[in-house]
Amino acid sequence: MMEAVKDYTVHIDSKKRVTLRGAAYQYYNVKEYKNGCIILEPRELTVPESVSAKTLSVMDRAIANFRKGDVSEAVDLSDF
């Protein structure tokens, strides 16, 4: 079993939030279990370095279809 680095009690505020003291990360993935345990796993959101080859291929096909006139019907946005 891992040894705890920090051990403290928190409370939920009026908006159902918990504050983490000295949190090392800005984003966490939360897993909540039926037995009441909550696991927080740190997440680092990064900007991808480039667009993938698969995405570029799909975009190329979409533009080729557009130029051929192979497009769907116009979407009516008048209700918005």
C-alpha positions in Angstrom: 0.0 0.0 0.0 1.2 3.5 -0.8 2.0 5.9 2.0 0.0 9.1 2.1 1.9 12.3 1.3 -0.9 14.5 2.7 -3.8 13.7 5.1 -6.4 16.3 5.8 -10.2 16.7 6.1 -12.2 18.7 3.7 -15.8 19.7 3.5 -18.2 20.3 0.6 -19.2 23.9 0.1 -22.7 25.1 -0.7 -22.1 24.5 -4.4 -20.9 20.9 -3.8 -17.2 21.7 -4.4 -14.1 20.5 -2.6 -10.9 22.5 -2.4 -7.6 20.7 -2.8 -4.8 22.3 -0.9 -1.6 22.8 -2.8 -2.8 20.8 -5.8 0.0 20.0 -8.2 -2.2 19.9 -11.3 -5.0 22.1 -12.7 -7.1 19.2 -14.1 -8.0 15.9 -12.6 -10.0 12.9 -13.8 -12.5 11.8 -11.1 -13.7 8.3 -10.5 -16.4 7.9 -7.8 -17.3 4.5 -6.5 -20.4 3.1 -4.9 -18.6 2.6 -1.6 -17.9 6.3 -1.4 -14.2 6.2 -2.5 -13.1 9.0 -4.9 -10.0 8.6 -7.0 -8.4 11.7 -8.5 -5.9 11.2 -11.3 -4.0 14.2 -12.6 -4.5 15.2 -16.2 -2.3 17.6 -18.3 -4.1 19.1 -21.2 -1.8 19.7 -24.1 -2.1 21.2 -27.6 -1.3 18.6 -30.2 1.9 19.3 -32.1 0.2 18.7 -35.5 -2.9 17.5 -37.2 -2.8 13.7 -37.8 -2.4 12.2 -41.2 -5.7 10.5 -40.9 -7.5 13.8 -40.1 -5.8 15.5 -43.1 -6.9 12.7 -45.3 -10.5 13.1 -44.2 -10.4 16.8 -44.7 -9.0 16.4 -48.2 -11.8 14.0 -49.1 -14.4 16.4 -47.7 -13.0 19.3 -49.8 -12.9 17.1 -52.9 -16.5 16.1 -52.4 -17.5 19.8 -51.9 -15.8 20.8 -55.1 -17.6 18.0 -57.0 -20.9 19.2 -55.5 -21.3 16.0 -53.5 -22.8 17.7 -50.4 -25.7 17.3 -48.1 -28.8 19.4 -48.0 -28.5 22.9 -46.4 -29.3 23.0 -42.7 -32.2 25.3 -41.8 -31.0 27.5 -38.9 -33.9 30.0 -39.1 -35.3 28.7 -35.7 -32.1 29.8 -34.0 
